[in-house]
Amino acid sequence: LEDVVLLSADASLNADFFALELSEGIHFSGPDTRFGENLNQSTGKTAAEVLAEYETINGETPSAPFWGHSYDAAAILMDAIDAASHIDADGNLVIDRQGVRDHLNSVTGYSGVIGTMSCDPFGDCGSQKITIIEHLDSTLTFTEAGEQVVFEFAPA
């Protein structure tokens, strides 16, 4: 089976697995992590700035590819909570859950670190960019390995 091409999905896209020499030569399907200088419109931070702050706080780079997605999701959710919240007459914070849902349903053309996003009627928000990477060198960092793209799909 020496000539068999091994394929894996995003569950294996993590730093620990990529560091194993046995992972070399495997093709991985997962999110496109080539964020470049994309800007999150809520925070004003670029992908590079988010990564740098993450590394400062955690002492390492993210170990999995969905860090940008998580960042954007949190920013969108905080925007929705802010839009649907008010202080009542007694000084209590009131968060209108339907208002949060309505705000999330209205997200369109949102600029995030992962790219431009719109939410569909099912609540899926994302840039829908997928890549296939060929992992060739276990000495590369996870972020560097994510640049070894051999195929990309971006329907939007």
VEXZAKE-893208 format. One record per residue (C-alpha): x, y, z. Coordinates in steps of 0.5 Angstrom, whole numbers, padded with zeros to 4 digits, always signed. Example, Ala and Ser with C-alpha at 12.3 -4.5 7.8 and 13.67 -1.06 7.14 Angstrom:
# VEXZAKE-893208
+0025-0009+0016
+0027-0002+0014
//
This chain:
# VEXZAKE-893208
+0000+0000+0000
+0006+0005-0001
+0003+0008-0007
-0004+0010-0003
-0006+0017-0002
-0008+0018+0005
-0014+0023+0006
-0016+0026+0012
-0021+0031+0014
-0021+0037+0019
-0021+0033+0025
-0014+0031+0024
-0012+0038+0023
-0008+0040+0029
-0001+0041+0031
+0000+0035+0035
-0001+0031+0029
+0002+0035+0024
+0009+0034+0028
+0009+0027+0027
+0013+0025+0022
+0008+0019+0020
+0003+0025+0018
+0008+0027+0012
+0005+0026+0005
-0003+0026+0008
-0008+0030+0004
-0012+0034+0009
-0019+0037+0007
-0021+0043+0012
-0022+0051+0012
-0018+0055+0008
-0013+0059+0014
-0010+0063+0009
-0013+0070+0012
-0008+0075+0010
-0010+0082+0012
-0017+0080+0013
-0020+0085+0018
-0026+0084+0023
-0031+0089+0022
-0033+0089+0030
-0026+0089+0033
-0022+0092+0027
-0017+0087+0028
-0013+0083+0022
-0012+0076+0022
-0005+0077+0024
-0006+0082+0030
-0011+0076+0033
-0006+0071+0032
+0000+0076+0035
-0005+0077+0041
-0007+0070+0042
+0001+0068+0042
+0002+0073+0047
-0003+0071+0051
-0002+0063+0050
+0005+0063+0049
+0004+0059+0042
+0000+0059+0036
-0007+0056+0035
-0007+0048+0035
-0013+0047+0030
-0015+0051+0024
-0022+0054+0027
-0019+0060+0031
-0021+0065+0026
-0028+0062+0025
-0028+0062+0033
-0026+0069+0033
-0031+0072+0028
-0037+0068+0031
-0035+0071+0038
-0035+0078+0035
-0042+0077+0031
-0045+0074+0037
-0043+0080+0042
-0045+0085+0036
-0052+0081+0037
-0052+0081+0044
-0051+0089+0044
-0056+0090+0039
-0061+0086+0043
-0060+0089+0050
-0062+0094+0054
-0062+0096+0061
-0069+0096+0064
-0072+0101+0069
-0070+0097+0075
-0062+0098+0072
-0062+0090+0070
-0059+0088+0064
-0064+0085+0059
-0062+0081+0053
-0068+0080+0048
-0066+0073+0046
-0071+0073+0039
-0067+0080+0038
-0061+0076+0038
-0063+0071+0033
-0066+0077+0029
-0060+0080+0029
-0056+0074+0027
-0061+0072+0021
-0059+0079+0019
-0052+0078+0018
-0050+0079+0011
-0043+0082+0008
-0040+0081+0015
-0032+0083+0014
-0029+0078+0019
-0022+0075+0019
-0024+0069+0015
-0027+0073+0010
-0033+0076+0008
-0039+0072+0011
-0047+0072+0011
-0051+0068+0015
-0056+0063+0012
-0063+0061+0014
-0060+0055+0018
-0056+0060+0022
-0050+0058+0018
-0045+0064+0018
-0038+0063+0014
-0034+0064+0008
-0035+0057+0006
-0028+0057+0003
-0025+0050+0004
-0018+0047+0002
-0014+0041+0001
-0007+0041+0004
-0001+0036+0002
+0003+0036+0009
+0010+0035+0007
+0014+0037+0012
+0013+0035+0020
+0018+0040+0022
+0014+0046+0020
+0009+0050+0024
+0002+0048+0024
+0001+0055+0021
+0006+0054+0016
+0004+0047+0014
-0003+0050+0013
+0000+0054+0007
+0001+0048+0003
-0005+0048-0001
-0006+0044-0007
-0013+0045-0008
-0018+0050-0006
-0026+0051-0007
-0030+0058-0005
-0037+0058-0008
-0038+0065-0006
//
